[in-house]
Every structure is written in structure tokens, then in C-alpha cells.
Amino acid sequence: MHRRWLQLTLAACVVAVLAGAARLPGEPYTIELGPFTLPPNVGHYGFRQPDPLAMKLPVDGWLRGLSYELVDEKGERLPKQLLHHLNLIVPERRELFSQIMLRIGAAGPETAPYTLPAFMGYRVHPGDSLLVIAMLHNPTSNDYQAVRLRVRLQVSQGMPWLHPISIQPVYLDVMPPAGDHVFDLPPGRSQKSWEGRPAVAARLFAVGGHLHRYGTTLRFEDVSTGKVIWDARPKLDAKGEVEGMPINYFLPFGIELFPDHVYRLTAEYDNPTGRVLVEGGMGALGGIVRPASGIEWPTVARNDSVYQHDVWSTVGLGSSRLRSGHHQH
């Protein structure tokens, strides 16, 4: 009886904490890029891409959500298909599985606004560095002028006696960590994968992903044990376009990731066109983790070749915004 009473009491406390956390004070912080001109039927190499926006965050709290919209000069919403992808990057921190800069948020045209559970958040402080990287294209026959991209971050300030648990984002790709994350897609069935080890022990609490057209599966597995952790199949429309990817939460305890285990991310495609689709494939996983108790998040190594290549390909001479200008000329 005593044990049953204790379980009910703990459950009631959890419910009360979650209900209180859902009402944590906070409001969206908006970042705007643009204006841009998007001519009709142009790919992301058809024009110079937006310059990376480097900024210092003026907010203090826990980042818990991300959404975006594309608008014209009148503020009217434009098709989400104009966004190829969006990345929010912290250049002074590293990823769990590699030395590239930490990705704390991402979105594509299939990404709906998302918010973490009320009891979780990524801690941000005034003055923290942030890079906003956006790639646009226009697969439609319309000419769009004065296009602006608005990125909204949902930040909770917390209260003295209650605030979200601090978590860390995690990013994996089927391509090597630094460099281009797209690949040529052969006709028929194919797959692309990458393997790596986490730098420290951590627990995985949630995962989502991104695939391009004709993507069929995105799978994350522990190679050392043979266990499949996440096997996601995208929702497709009649044309094979990805409409959405499932998000899975491993609550309440999460999935333990071990630094001595090898993990693999695999993207599977079925290309029915009968031809190679140049840069037609992509496979990325985004998730949230919490380091094991007493373990510090690994520090960035600026002299590491992978970190330097990531900087070069993201904001330097190897970035897509400069290569797109080269293709245009």
C-alpha cells in the first residue's frame, strides 16, 4: 500500500511539474532575412544564396521551439517549397558525433512548426553566438519579388523555482560530417549511410529527420548490438514529394548512447525516373540528448581538420552561396 501511494504521489508531482512548465513565461524571438528575388523554375545553384547571418542572441532562457514563414512585401505568406533548408548553428560548440559546429535547429519545406515538451529546452544566454544559414530555390513557375524569410524561436525564460531541463541537440547525416550533404541519386533502389561514435555517453530522447523526393526510409541503428533505434518512413504525396517526417520521443528514460559503440544512419531511396538525379539525395537526423550524469559536453577543437572544413564549407569559400554565384556566372 505504501509503495502504491508513493507511486501515485510521484505521478501527481510529475503532472504538476509538467502543467507548470507548460505555462513558463516566454515569447517568440523573430529573425528576418531578405529581401530576395526568386525567379521561376530555378534551383539553389541558379542564383546567389543568402549570406550567413552571424549574430549574438539577446535572449536569456531555454530554446524550445522553431517555426518559419516566407512572406512577400505585403506580408502575405508564400509557398514553403521556396525554402530548400534552414540551419541554426552555434559555431563555438561541437556536435556529439563529430567536430563540426553544433546544429541546434533545422527545417525544410516539409517541416511543420515544432515545440519540445514543456520540461525540455536548450539553454541560451545573452551574447551567445548563432549562425543562421538558409538555402532557397523556386521550383514553381511564379516569379517572386521581395521575399523575406522569418524564423521564430520559442524561448521560455523559466521561473526561479521551475525551469526546463537543459538538453543538447544532436545532428547526424548519411554523408561525411563536414562538406556537402547532398548526393547524386541513382535510378531504382539505393541507400547511403554513415557510421560514427558519440564523444561522450548520453541519452537520446527524441529524433526527427529529413529526406528528399523519392526517399523511403531513414534508419538509425546501433551497429555494435544490431539494434534498430529508429526506423522512419516519410509521408509522401502523389508525386513522391516528402510531406512530413515522423518525430519519435523515447520518454521518460531515453535511449542510452555509448561512446564505445558504433552507430549508423542510413537513407533509402527508390528513384523511378530511370536516370541519375544530380544532388537528388539527402538524409539527415536531428534529435535531442542529455549527457550522462556528471559528464561535460565535449569542447570544440578549432584546429581539428573536420571543424575547419565545416567552417570552410558552411560560411567560407566552399559554401553554397559562393558556389551558386559561380554556377550563375
N, C-alpha and C positions, 0 to 999 in steps of 0.2 A: 504494500500500500504506500509506504514511504517513497519507494523508488518511483511508483506511478505518479505520485504527487509532484516529485521533483521534476519528472519529465514534462508534466503539464505546466509547471511553473516556468521552466526554461523555455518551453514553446511560447507561452504568453509573453515572456520578456522579448523573445526574438520578434514576435509580431509587433510589439510595441515599438521596438527599435526601428524596424523597417517602416512602420507607419510614420514615425517621427522623421526618419531620414528622407522619406518621400516629400516632406514639407520643408526641407532645408532651403534657406533663402538663397536666391541666385537669379540671374537673368542672362539671356544670350549676349555674347560678345561678338560683334559682326566685323568681319574683314572683307573689304571690297577690292576687286581687281578689275582693271579696264579703264576706258572702253576699248573694245576690239572690233575689227571688221572681219566678218566671216563670209567670204564669197561662196557661192553654191558649189556643191559637189567637190569639195576639197578635203584631202586627207591631212593628217597632222604634219606631214612634211611639205605641204603646199604653201605654207606661209610661216613667217617668223612667230615662234611661240612666245607667250608671255614671259617676261623676265622673272626669275625667282624673287619673291618678296621676302626680304630679311627684316625682321622686326624684333622688338623687345615687348613681351607681353606686359600689359599694365594691370593684370588681374591677379588676385590672390584667392586661391581656393582649390577646388577639385574639378577637373575637367571630366564631364560625364556624358556629353552628347555632341553629335556633329550632324549638321544638315547644310544644304546649299541650294541655291537657285540661280538661274540665269535670267536676266531681265534686259529689256531694251531701254531706250532713252525715256520712255514714258513709264517705266517701272512695271510693264506687263511681262509676265513670265514667258520664257521661250522654251523650246523642247529640251529635255535633259540630254538628248542624244548629241547635243553640241559639246558636251564635256566628254573628253576621252578618259582622263583620270585626274584625280586630285590627291596630293600627298602633303601631309603636315609632318615636318621633320625637325627634330631637336639636334643641332649639329654638335653640341657639347656632350652628348651621351651616345652610347653604343647599343646595338641590338644584342639580344640574348644569344643568338646562334652565330653571329659574325661581328666583325669590327666595323661594319657600315654604320652610318649615322642612324639614330633612333627614330623610327617612324611611329608617331603617336596617333595618326588618323589617316584614313584614306577613303576615297569614294570614286565610283564610276557611274555611268548613266543608269545602271540597274540598282544603284544603292538608294534605299529609302532612308529617310531620317532615322537615326538610331540613338538610343539612350541606354547607358549602363543601368543595371539595377541600382536602386536608390542607395544601397550601402557600399557602393564601389565608386572610385574615382581616381584619376591621375593627378597628382599634386602639382600645382603650378604656383610660382611666386612672381611678384612684380620684378621685371628685369630679365626673366628667363628668355633665352634666345629661341626664335622659331623661324623656320623657313616654310613658306607656302609655295608649293610647286604645282602648277596647273598645265595641262595639255588640252587644247581644244581642237575640234575638227568640225566639218559641216557635211554630213552625208546626205543632206536634203537638197532640193532644187531651189530653195529660197535664199535670197541674199539678205544677210543680217548685218545691220549697222549699229554702232554704239552699244555693243554687247558688254554687259557687266556681270561678273561672277561674284556672288555674295556668299561668303562662308560664315556660318553661325556656329559658335562654340557655346555649349551649355555649361556654365560654370556655377557650382554651388559653393557658397562661402563657408557653410558649416556653422556650428554654434559651439560655445565653449565646452559644453558637456556632450556634444554629439556631432560627429563628422564622419564622412565616408572612410572606408578602409582604403589605404593607398595601394594601388596596383600598378603594374608596369605593362605597357603594350609589348607585343611580340609580332615580328613580321618574318615570313618565310616566302621564298619564291622558288619555282622549279628551275630557274636559271641561276648561274653563279651570283652571289650576293651583290657584287659591285658591277655596274655596267648596264647594258640594255636588258630589259626584262620581257622582251617580245622575241618570238622566234618564227621562222617560216613553217607553215603548216602543210604537210604533205597530204595528198589525196587519200581518202579511206581512213581507217582507224590508225591512231598513233598515240604515243604518250611521251611525256617529257618529265624528268624527275631530278631532284637534287637531294643530297644527304648531308647531314651535319650533326654536331653535338652542341648542347647548351653549355655556356661557360660556367654556370652555377646551377645548383639544384633549385627547382621552382615547381609550383603547382599551376597547371593550366586550368583556367576557369571558364573560358569562352573562346570560340573560334567562328570566323566567317571567312568568306573567300571571294575571289574574282576570277572569272573565265571570260574568254572572248566567244564570238559566234561559233557554233558547232561544238562547243565544249560539252562533254557528257558527264564527267566525274572529276572531283578534286578530292584526293585521299591523303590523309596524314597518318603515318604509322610508325611504331617503334620497331625498327629493324632488328634490334638485339633480342627482342622477345617474340617478334612476329605478330604482335597485337595491332590491329587497326584501331586507331583512336577516333578518327572522324572520316566518314565516307559520305560526301555531299554530292547530290545531283541537282544541277540548276533547273530552274523553271524556265522553259523555252516557249517562245511564241511560234506561230506557224512558219515563219521564215528561218527559224533556228537561232534567232537572237535571244540572248540571255536576258530574261525579265527580272530575275532575282536569284539570290543565293541564300540558302538557309543559314541561320545563326544558331549554334548549339551552346548551351550552358551546362557545365559539369559541376553543378551545385549539389550539396553545400561544400564538399570536401575537395573537389577538383581532381585533376589527373596529375600524378607526380611525374616530373621530368627529371631524368638522372644525367649528370654530366659525363658518365662513362657509357651511356647508351647512344647508339646512332639512330637518328630519326630521318624519315624520308617523306617528302612531299611530292605527289605525282598528279599531273594533269592529263586527262584522257580526252581525246577529240575524235570526232567522226566527220570528216570533211567530204561531202557528197558531190563536190563540184567537178571532180576529175582532174584538177590542176593544183599546183602548189600556190598557196595563198601567202604572199610575201608579208612577213611580220603579222601573220594572221593568228598566231597563238600566244597565249599568256596564261599563267597560273600562279596565283598569289594567295597566301593565307595571312589573315590578321587575327590577332587574339589578345587575351589579357592573361597575365600571370602574376603571381606573387612569390618573391624569393622565399626559400625555406627560412625558417626562424633563425635569426642570428647571422644570416648571410647578407653581405652587402652586394648591391648591384655592381657588376664589373665596370671598371673605368675605361674611358676611351683612350686609345693609343694613337696619337696623331702621326707618329712615324710609321705606323703599320701600312703596308702597301695596299691592303684591301680598303682601309679607311681613305687613303689618299686617292685611290682610283674611284671610290664612291663620290668624293668631293668633285673630282675632275669630270665625272660623267653626269653629275647632278646639277652642279652650278658653274662648272668650269668650261674649258674649251671643248669637252666631249659631250656637253649637254645637248638635248634635243632641240632647244630653242636656237642654238647656233647652227646645228646640222640642218635644221629645217630651212634656215636662211640660205645655207649653202646650196641645198637642193633647189631652192627657188631661183637662185641665180643660174 
